[in-house]
């Protein structure tokens, strides 16, 4: 059992991300390929992805093969949604970190001996890893990003409504069928049963928790950055629909504009939209203007910043486009 022991300060700093973490989804997708079974809606995705695998992807998939384990450096704490930006964080991993995370696994025989070159931070091995991540992302995640984003954003909208109507206690209580929430004296416990029998107690001690909904993740996962909030990634509720490359909302609005619509659940500024999507501020402003003209969002000035929020029509359209 993995248990988070939370205090009142942690609850006050608990947030839910509305944009999926591209490297978390990539790693979870890689792990799904090695599991004995996947949910029914992921069976076609796994078949297509397996058919598209190439030897060049092996340096990355080698790191995804162990049940319940991933090296932390492939899911850096930024949890960004823009792949090229997130990949730069992986490229900047210090050699000492590679050795610390990989060498013991290679020596124990858990990872293939060919991973030793990466553990030694050899330049050729590092470049091969980045190329493998790009290639695997191209076939396993990029074609389905609109569906992944739609599912995560719809989950975030649902949590936001629950928070406004019933409070954080109800949000955490109903977060996931595999998560358990209870009060314990003056504190609180959020726990889940790890399928590999790990017993772990985690105490954020006032740092708060960032909840990250994930489309491909099979079970909750903790990412602990000592300099920031504790991250708890959790699977969004099961869906009956397979991830498609042409989701209706993306087909209607365009992928970028559909993503902008979903992000407005957080009331972002124009510059925040631009940064998250890797586009210019002018382009983000243009997308927001189009959505505003269609009655899907509203915009208001907050000092020198312009912030955008969903209208009831925009919220309805976003929920209607949710895979399920």
GIFEN-V635709 format. One record per backbone hydrogen bond with DSSP energy under -1.0 kcal/mol. CO is the residue of the C=O (numbers start at 1). NH is the residue of the N-H. E is the energy in kcal/mol with one decimal. If there is no record, write none. Layout:
co->CO nh->NH e->E
co->CO nh->NH e->E
//
This chain:
co->1 nh->200 e->-2.3
co->2 nh->192 e->-2.1
co->3 nh->202 e->-3.1
co->4 nh->190 e->-2.1
co->6 nh->188 e->-2.2
co->7 nh->11 e->-1.9
co->8 nh->12 e->-2.1
co->11 nh->14 e->-1.5
co->15 nh->211 e->-3.4
co->21 nh->25 e->-2.5
co->22 nh->26 e->-2.0
co->23 nh->27 e->-2.3
co->24 nh->28 e->-2.6
co->25 nh->29 e->-2.4
co->26 nh->30 e->-2.2
co->27 nh->31 e->-2.4
co->28 nh->32 e->-2.0
co->29 nh->33 e->-1.1
co->31 nh->34 e->-1.3
co->39 nh->42 e->-1.9
co->40 nh->43 e->-1.1
co->42 nh->46 e->-2.8
co->43 nh->47 e->-2.2
co->44 nh->48 e->-2.5
co->45 nh->49 e->-2.7
co->46 nh->50 e->-2.9
co->47 nh->51 e->-1.9
co->48 nh->52 e->-1.0
co->50 nh->53 e->-1.0
co->54 nh->57 e->-2.2
co->55 nh->58 e->-1.7
co->57 nh->60 e->-1.1
co->57 nh->61 e->-2.2
co->58 nh->62 e->-2.7
co->60 nh->63 e->-1.4
co->61 nh->64 e->-1.1
co->66 nh->69 e->-1.6
co->71 nh->74 e->-1.5
co->72 nh->75 e->-1.7
co->76 nh->79 e->-1.5
co->80 nh->22 e->-2.1
co->82 nh->86 e->-2.5
co->83 nh->87 e->-2.7
co->84 nh->88 e->-1.3
co->86 nh->90 e->-1.2
co->87 nh->91 e->-2.4
co->88 nh->92 e->-1.4
co->90 nh->93 e->-1.8
co->94 nh->98 e->-1.6
co->95 nh->99 e->-2.4
co->96 nh->100 e->-2.3
co->97 nh->101 e->-2.2
co->98 nh->102 e->-2.4
co->99 nh->103 e->-1.4
co->102 nh->106 e->-2.3
co->103 nh->107 e->-2.8
co->104 nh->108 e->-1.7
co->105 nh->110 e->-1.9
co->105 nh->111 e->-1.4
co->106 nh->109 e->-1.2
co->112 nh->115 e->-1.9
co->113 nh->116 e->-1.8
co->115 nh->119 e->-2.1
co->116 nh->120 e->-1.7
co->117 nh->122 e->-2.3
co->118 nh->121 e->-1.8
co->122 nh->126 e->-2.3
co->123 nh->127 e->-2.4
co->124 nh->128 e->-2.1
co->125 nh->129 e->-2.0
co->126 nh->130 e->-2.0
co->127 nh->131 e->-2.3
co->128 nh->132 e->-2.3
co->129 nh->133 e->-2.4
co->130 nh->134 e->-2.2
co->131 nh->135 e->-2.4
co->132 nh->136 e->-2.6
co->133 nh->137 e->-2.5
co->134 nh->138 e->-1.9
co->135 nh->139 e->-1.0
co->136 nh->140 e->-2.8
co->137 nh->141 e->-1.5
co->137 nh->142 e->-2.9
co->141 nh->144 e->-1.5
co->142 nh->145 e->-1.3
co->144 nh->148 e->-2.5
co->145 nh->149 e->-3.1
co->146 nh->150 e->-2.4
co->147 nh->151 e->-2.2
co->148 nh->152 e->-2.3
co->149 nh->153 e->-2.9
co->150 nh->154 e->-2.2
co->151 nh->155 e->-1.9
co->152 nh->156 e->-2.1
co->153 nh->157 e->-2.5
co->154 nh->158 e->-2.2
co->155 nh->159 e->-2.3
co->156 nh->160 e->-2.6
co->157 nh->161 e->-2.2
co->158 nh->162 e->-2.1
co->159 nh->163 e->-2.6
co->160 nh->164 e->-2.1
co->161 nh->165 e->-2.1
co->162 nh->166 e->-3.1
co->163 nh->167 e->-1.0
co->167 nh->171 e->-1.5
co->168 nh->172 e->-2.5
co->169 nh->173 e->-1.8
co->170 nh->174 e->-1.9
co->176 nh->179 e->-1.5
co->180 nh->191 e->-2.8
co->182 nh->189 e->-2.8
co->184 nh->187 e->-2.0
co->187 nh->184 e->-3.1
co->188 nh->6 e->-2.7
co->189 nh->182 e->-2.0
co->190 nh->4 e->-3.1
co->191 nh->180 e->-3.2
co->192 nh->2 e->-3.0
co->194 nh->197 e->-1.9
co->200 nh->3 e->-2.8
co->202 nh->5 e->-3.2
co->208 nh->230 e->-2.0
co->209 nh->15 e->-2.1
co->210 nh->232 e->-2.4
co->211 nh->17 e->-2.7
co->212 nh->234 e->-2.1
co->214 nh->236 e->-2.6
co->221 nh->233 e->-2.9
co->223 nh->231 e->-2.2
co->225 nh->228 e->-2.1
co->230 nh->210 e->-3.3
co->231 nh->223 e->-2.6
co->232 nh->212 e->-2.2
co->233 nh->221 e->-2.4
co->234 nh->214 e->-2.2
co->247 nh->251 e->-2.8
co->248 nh->252 e->-2.3
co->249 nh->253 e->-2.6
co->250 nh->254 e->-2.6
co->254 nh->258 e->-2.6
co->255 nh->259 e->-2.1
co->256 nh->260 e->-2.3
co->257 nh->261 e->-2.3
co->258 nh->262 e->-2.0
co->259 nh->263 e->-2.3
co->260 nh->264 e->-1.3
co->262 nh->265 e->-1.5
co->263 nh->266 e->-2.1
co->264 nh->267 e->-1.4
co->268 nh->308 e->-2.3
co->269 nh->273 e->-2.1
co->270 nh->274 e->-2.3
co->271 nh->275 e->-2.5
co->272 nh->276 e->-2.4
co->273 nh->277 e->-1.9
co->274 nh->278 e->-1.2
co->274 nh->279 e->-1.9
co->280 nh->284 e->-2.4
co->281 nh->285 e->-2.6
co->282 nh->286 e->-1.9
co->283 nh->287 e->-2.3
co->284 nh->288 e->-2.4
co->285 nh->289 e->-2.3
co->286 nh->290 e->-2.1
co->287 nh->291 e->-2.2
co->288 nh->292 e->-2.5
co->289 nh->293 e->-2.3
co->290 nh->294 e->-1.3
co->291 nh->296 e->-2.5
co->292 nh->295 e->-1.5
co->296 nh->311 e->-2.1
co->298 nh->309 e->-2.5
co->300 nh->307 e->-3.0
co->302 nh->305 e->-1.7
co->305 nh->302 e->-4.4
co->306 nh->270 e->-1.3
co->307 nh->300 e->-2.4
co->309 nh->298 e->-2.7
co->311 nh->315 e->-2.7
co->312 nh->316 e->-2.3
co->313 nh->317 e->-2.4
co->314 nh->318 e->-2.3
co->315 nh->319 e->-2.4
co->316 nh->320 e->-2.4
co->317 nh->321 e->-1.4
co->319 nh->322 e->-1.4
//
